[in-house]
Amino acid sequence: MTSQLRLILAIHNHQPVGNFDGVFEAAYQDSYAPFLEVLQDFPEIPVSLHLSGSLLEWLVETHPEYIDFVRRLIDRGQIEIVGGPFYEPILASIPRRDRVGQIRLYRGYLEQLFGTTVRGMWMPERVWEQSFTSDIVEAGIEYTILDDFHFKSSGLREDQLHGYYLSEDEGRLLKIFPGSEKLRYTIPFASPQETIDYLRGVAETNPRAVVTFGDDGEKFGTWPGTKKHVYADGWLRHFFEALRQNRDWLKIATLADAVDQVPPVGRYYLSDCSYREMTEWALPTDQQELYTHLVHTKEHEHDWPQLKQFLKGGFWRNFRVKYAEANEMYTRMMQVSRKLDDLDESTRNTSKRGIWQQAQTELYRGQCNCPYWHGAFGGLYLPHLRNAIYRHLIEADSLLEKVAGRTDRWVEVTAEDYNLDGRKEIRIGSDRMVAFLAPNKGGHLYELDLRQPAVNLLATLNRRPEPYHDKVRNAGHQQHAQDGKVASIHDMVKFKQPNLDKLIDYDRWPRKSLVDHFLQPQLSIDAFRKGEGELGDFATGVYETVLRRSDDRVEVRMSRNGLVGPYQIRLTKTVAVDVNVGGQIEIHYQLDELPRDIPLHFAVEFNFAAMAAGANDRYFYDATGKQLGQLQSVLQLNDVDRLGLTDEWLGVDAAVELSQRASVWTLPIQSISQSEGGFELVHQSAAVVPHWQFTAPEGGRWEVTITLSIDTSVAQARMLRDAPVASGAR
């Protein structure tokens, strides 16, 4: 052949904000470093390399030799550095000001670090909306990569996708490359020859084509089974050798090379989309199951190749509908972003500008996409990733309070639609904590942020049906095998713990705090764990709310008339924070109009997240300080007036104190979810449920005061100790 097909290899390396250091290190040893070591032996093969900011900051700190390695390959023209939003947010999940800000900030950081010009960007999770075009161009970017699925579902044919297109918004033009789904599944899972044969077929019909491969670098060593396959068995070296052997007709190019040497195919507008699998995951569970059934039913029919390009699933933003917890993170992030923007002008030329910029960095880190959705990887289901998001958002919020000049003790209460559900929630803020209450959803305490050590004790997750739960049930203990071949991450079935099929449970109410239950008398803990025995309509009912304020104390009084079986009663709970005891939340319950001579069983559920299970330094303790077991323990305690939870690693101690002695249940809330390593049991929170069984006293009124005491003195001492050596990321 005299003409040459251009193949672009775009590699995306990413580790989410908050991932364990050991995971970063393993990915470095298994994927990032060995890939470059093989690549350097093939100087005629260039790649476009994207490193997410969260990963790059870790590499700069931990493996500066990798940065030097990349610089050397840049200098000899073998690597093009590709930018993107700094901390890998999905652009649809952040406001426009932060899209432009993150992309522009990271472009400057990369250019300074590597001494190169950054012209292109990686689109996080390839989640695309047409309006992003003008934002990306405003941030100084010329081109990006999406999937061929975006183009096909917008009306283009396979044979029209061998190049790149111009797209436009508000008069600004962006060049967009379609990444090949075929290559995403052959590289590195099929033999190198299969990729060569596919490319040769393209070249025979379109000899000046540009074919783009864009995918995760972790599939070259980090994904299960790939380290041996890619390196020990030599797949990557064989692949590069195959490219070298076919260089008479196959030219390896970077994105920049293609833009500079090949004109665009034309202009096209793409529908809002992501890669095919992501659109499936974004669907509600029942619709996802239907979608999968339809695909499996139709894929063997003769017209399937024509039909499938028009079949796509859901819209990425609906992850915030599918998972209330994702919406809670999103709306908290939006609050901080808005506060940051409001304070920008007032601090632009002041001594507080540096604090504002620290807050901006914390906000941007809190926008990292991984915990905001769930698919083949753990994502939202991984507590340490959710905790990291809240940590950075809380840090940003606290820094902005300093910018606003609030350095003394203070407390306030406000009402707004904080979670964007069309109803008002209550925010209690102080110098020590921020608490959010939802009067229209059971009067729950649904977020409790401790400013130090920047932890949300209610970053919980409900157990809900997932499409893969049927796979767990059907698979039992069987592990996936594919005749010795390396399976794609989307095809694997592996249990990380035994008997997972027997541990699937679903929650019937939000696992938050101040969840009010009226239960069957003598109900067992096992029945309660299964969601049985509820007699009242208070757990998710609507509460009327009155706010009371003074300089030193705020109160939120929530009340409702509801049913317990056939009886109507009135419940009033008052949540108070006093500036002089800032580490306490006082909750007073008053039950009125109780039926005479009827046994009642009243319970208040608390949940504690962020405090890990399975460790000896995280435990329950009683009023005498005696340890009662790790935080995943199932306890049935009687005649209790105090129960505490300690996380020595976090430096947090939480105690529930009761004015009337009670029985207390503790239960672990554990989900069954999928991850790249297989299906796993994940501890989400520890439920603490004080409950009282009684008959109404004379007058039909019963009362109890519950004090939630939070001691973070250990965490604060650590922060003071470490403050002199703390340093910024950039």
Buried (B, 14 or more C-beta within 10 A) or exposed (E): EEEBBBBBBBBBBBBBBBBEEEEBBBBBBBBBBBBBEBBBEBEEBBBBBBBBBBBBBBBBEEBEEBBEBBBEBBEEEBBBBBBBBBBBBBBBBBBEBBBBBBBBBBBBBBBEBBEBEBBBBBBBBBBBBBBBBBBBBBBBBBBBBBBBBBBBBBEBEBEBBBBBBBBBBEEEBBBBBBBBBBBBEBBBBBBBEBBBEBBBEBBEEBBEBBBBBBBBBBBBBBBEBBBEBBBEEEBBBBBBBBBEEBEEBBBBBBBBBBBEEBEBBEEBEBEBBBBBBBBBBBBBBEBBBEBBEEBEEEEEEEEEEEEBBEBBBBBBBBBBEBBBBBBBBBBBBBBBBEBBBEBBEEBEEEEBEEBBBBBBBBBBBBBBBBBBBBBBBBBBBBBBBBBBBBBBBBBBBBBBBBBBEBEEEBBBBBBEEBBEBEEBBBBBBBBBBBBBBBBBBBBBBBBBBBBBBBBBBBBBBBBEEBBBBEEBEEBEEEEEEEEEEBBBBEEBBBBEEEEBBEBBEEBEBBBBBBBBBBBBEEBEBEEBBEEEBBBBBBBBBBBEBEEEEEEEBBBBBBBBEBBBEEBEBBBBBBBBBBBEBBBBBBBBBBBBBBBEEEEBBBBBBBBBBBBBBEBEEBBBBBEEEEEBEBBBBEBEBEEBBBBBBBBEEBBBBBBBBBEBBBBBBBBBBBBBBBBBBBBBBBBBBBBBBBBBBBEBEEEBEBEBBBBBBBBBEBBBEBBEEEEEEEEEBB
